[in-house]
């Protein structure tokens, strides 16, 4: 079953999110990855793109929301039966021994939904135990929020537990990389303001040779 064009039917998409998903898909494809792990896959907006790309041999989506998983399971029924895609109920703050050693992992607009006190658990589970060879993470750039019409201190979504500025995101990411044997580089997605940066900031982690 070809799922092309269904990304616009996935709840919660917007023009910026579509651009974000396209960028992440392109970066995953360009990495040469065959086995990809989508951490916090929601209802499957990124997986829609990946499942239609023959480069990817095995895809796993991990999601803690039962509602999101139900939408994804309905949309990907044929792919699930073929064994090329697996959907797993659970949190990426918990260990998942079966989800280790993937070529690439993605965390798209999900880290900001984690309570700050749980970030160390996420680090241990994702970077210490799952240890994908590469991981791309996207998160809002708080500095850009005024250009989106948001008031000081207002988050882009009500469920966000925090939104980092670029300095804090780089500080956290560099610490995670150093503690777990990764290199990390930073970029942005969306129209970039010369002073405030891009609306979406990204960190790409690459596992150093052991």
C-alpha positions in Angstrom: 0.0 0.0 0.0 1.4 3.4 -1.0 0.9 6.0 1.7 2.2 8.9 -0.4 0.2 12.1 0.3 -1.1 10.9 3.7 1.2 13.1 5.7 -1.2 16.0 5.4 -3.9 13.8 7.0 -1.8 13.1 10.1 -3.1 15.2 13.0 -0.9 18.1 14.2 0.9 18.9 10.9 1.6 22.5 9.8 3.7 24.1 7.0 6.7 24.3 9.3 6.2 20.8 10.6 6.0 19.5 7.0 9.2 21.3 6.2 10.7 19.8 9.4 9.6 16.3 8.5 10.9 16.6 4.9 14.3 17.8 6.2 14.6 15.0 8.7 13.6 12.4 6.1 16.2 13.8 3.7 19.0 13.7 6.4 18.1 10.2 7.4 18.1 9.1 3.7 21.4 10.8 3.0 23.0 9.1 6.0 22.6 5.8 4.2 20.7 4.3 7.1 18.7 1.1 6.5 17.3 0.5 10.0 15.6 3.5 11.6 14.1 4.1 15.0 11.5 6.9 15.4 11.4 7.8 19.1 8.1 9.6 20.0 6.6 8.7 16.6 3.2 10.1 17.5 0.6 9.1 14.9 3.2 8.4 12.2 4.0 11.7 10.4 7.7 10.9 9.9 7.0 7.2 9.4 4.7 8.0 6.4 7.7 9.4 4.6 10.1 6.6 5.6 7.8 3.7 4.7 7.5 4.9 1.1 11.3 5.1 0.7 12.7 1.7 -0.4 16.1 2.5 1.1 14.7 1.7 4.6 14.5 -2.0 5.4 13.2 -1.9 8.9 11.4 0.8 10.8 10.3 1.0 14.4 8.1 3.7 16.0 8.1 4.1 19.8 5.2 6.0 21.3 3.7 6.4 24.8 0.4 7.8 23.6 -2.3 5.2 23.1 -4.3 7.6 20.9 -1.3 8.3 18.6 -0.5 4.6 18.3 -4.1 3.7 17.4 -4.0 6.2 14.5 -0.6 4.9 13.4 -1.7 1.2 13.6 -4.8 1.9 11.5 -2.8 3.8 8.9 0.0 1.3 8.6 -1.9 -1.9 8.8 -0.4 -3.4 5.6 3.2 -2.4 6.6 2.8 -3.9 10.0 1.6 -7.2 8.6 4.6 -7.3 6.3 7.1 -7.0 9.2 8.9 -4.0 7.7 7.4 -1.7 10.3 6.9 -2.3 14.0 5.1 0.0 16.5 6.0 -0.2 20.1 4.0 1.2 23.1 6.4 2.8 25.6 8.5 5.7 26.6 12.0 6.5 25.4 12.8 7.4 29.1 12.7 3.7 29.8 15.1 1.0 28.7 14.2 -1.0 25.6 16.9 -3.8 25.1 15.3 -4.8 21.8 15.8 -1.3 20.3 19.6 -1.2 20.4 22.1 -0.5 17.6 19.9 1.1 14.9 21.6 2.9 12.1 19.6 6.1 12.8 17.1 7.4 15.3 14.9 10.5 15.1 13.4 12.5 17.9 11.2 15.1 16.1 9.6 17.8 18.3 9.4 15.5 21.3 12.1 16.2 23.8 10.3 19.4 24.9 7.4 17.3 26.1 9.7 15.7 28.7 9.7 16.9 32.3 13.2 18.4 33.0 13.7 16.0 35.9 13.4 13.1 33.5 16.0 14.3 31.0 18.7 12.2 32.7 16.6 9.1 32.3 16.1 9.9 28.6 19.9 10.3 28.2 20.6 7.0 29.9 17.9 5.1 27.9 18.6 6.6 24.4 22.3 7.4 24.4 23.5 5.0 27.0 21.4 1.9 26.3 19.8 2.1 22.8 22.9 3.8 21.3 21.9 4.4 17.7 24.8 5.0 15.4 23.3 8.4 14.6 20.4 10.4 16.0 18.8 13.6 14.8 16.8 15.7 17.3 14.6 18.7 16.6 13.1 21.1 19.1 11.7 24.6 19.1 14.1 27.5 19.2 12.6 29.7 22.0 14.3 32.8 20.7 12.2 32.7 17.5 8.9 32.7 19.4 8.2 36.5 19.2 8.3 36.2 15.4 5.4 33.6 15.7 3.4 36.1 17.7 3.9 34.5 21.1 4.1 36.5 24.3 7.2 36.3 26.6 7.2 33.0 28.4 4.5 31.5 26.2 5.1 28.0 24.7 4.2 26.9 21.2 2.1 24.0 22.6 0.4 23.8 26.0 2.0 20.4 26.7 5.6 21.6 26.3 7.5 21.4 29.6 10.2 23.7 28.4 11.6 25.4 25.2 15.3 25.9 25.0 17.1 28.8 23.5 20.0 27.9 21.2 22.7 28.2 23.9 20.9 26.0 26.4 20.1 23.4 23.7 23.8 23.3 22.6 25.0 23.1 26.2 22.7 20.1 27.0 23.5 18.3 23.7 27.2 18.7 24.1 27.0 17.3 27.6 25.0 14.3 26.4 27.5 13.7 23.6 30.6 14.0 25.8 29.2 11.7 28.4 28.1 9.0 26.0 30.7 8.9 23.3 29.1 10.9 20.5 30.0 13.9 18.4 27.3 16.5 17.8 26.6 19.2 15.2 23.9 21.8 15.1 21.7 23.3 12.4 18.3 24.8 11.9 15.1 24.3 9.9 12.8 27.0 8.6 13.2 30.6 7.6 16.2 31.9 9.6 16.3 35.3 11.2 19.8 36.9 11.3 19.6 37.5 15.1 17.1 35.0 16.4 18.0 32.0 14.3 15.7 29.4 12.8 12.3 28.4 14.2 13.4 24.8 14.6 16.9 23.9 16.0 18.5 20.5 15.3 21.3 18.4 16.8 22.7 15.5 15.0 24.6 13.0 17.2 27.1 10.6 15.7 28.5 7.7 17.7 32.3 7.8 17.9 34.2 4.6 17.1 34.7 2.5 20.2 
